[in-house]
Amino acid sequence: MHQTTKTNRFSLVAESSLDGRLFLAQALAHGDDLGGIPREQADTLYQNIAAIAHKLIIMKTSDLSDESALRTHIQTAFTLTSLGLEYGSKGDLDKAVRLLCKTRVVKFFQIGNTLTEKLLDRTRHLLENGAILPPTPDEENILGSTHTDIETESIQIYTQMELEFLKALLTYRTTIGTLQVTIRDADFPRSFIHLTEIDTIDRQLANIENRAHYVQTLPLENLFALDPPLSIFPNPIERLTLGLIINLVLYRQIDFQLDEETRQDFHELAYVGGEIRQSLRQQLLDWISQYLEQTHQPEAVKTYAVAYWDDCLRMEGQRISPE
């Protein structure tokens, strides 16, 4: 039985083909066109990648009868090897062919694995820590607060669409094609292809991380006393930010409480035809920049927070603008 399972694993690897969009596939094709990689050497390269895939299966698959999981790990081996080759050759196909001829292919896999593992570590950290936690009973006693169960649910830093993005990364897939302030445009998860996608993912993770840093600078003591609680909203940090903006504009105070009547008052004061008045927009962006400056936040956090506030103001304008 064990021998049969092992044979099936090798068979799956042998039957798998390189995605033609991968840099590795393009390099092999380029080498074939130039005659730079002899057929026997190309076959050996493929066999070595297959061996890497087989090792990955053994390391990461608990159910060896799950062919879908096995195929996923095989494609991951191809993808990481391709990313490592693209990185090592700086995207130059001629150099890639030379590297394939003189370098063990496992080296490219190791480079690709290192590049992606850094992203996966950050992803895991966000999934584990990307929330504002309710106060403990001791903290509530100190603050003199009383909350219901629903009010003490944690508040996610990321949206549901961003949660799907983070989950996809753990399987070496992505749901985005372009960098976004907040992920609003997402696709079905697809495998990584090129280093440009790794760069986009890196910057998207930084956006979510910077949002977390921005929020943590705010006075959050009464956040879990808000009615309705932020945890019920699909984009709680946008709701929190909008509440802060409206209270600053209407009452000149830092507060997050928001109701529809107050929101309407803000719309009438701040927007014309769905566009925020430019003078007010600039005042608000200057305020958050100066606030973060005073709390000694890094430039990256300030830059992101300004872009985030601008995005929230734009989305609010779209919400109220006539069809």
FENHU-V405367 format. One record per helix or strand of 2 or more residues. SS is the DSSP state (h for helix, s for strand). FROM is the first residue (numbers start at 1). TO is the last residue. If there is no record, write none. Layout:
<<SS:FROM:TO> <SS:FROM:TO>>
This chain:
<<h:2:15> <h:23:34> <h:39:60> <h:67:89> <h:93:102> <h:105:129> <s:131:132> <h:137:143> <h:150:152> <s:155:156> <h:160:169> <s:173:174> <s:190:191> <h:195:216> <h:223:225> <h:230:232> <h:236:251> <h:260:270> <s:271:272> <s:275:276> <h:278:294> <h:299:320>>
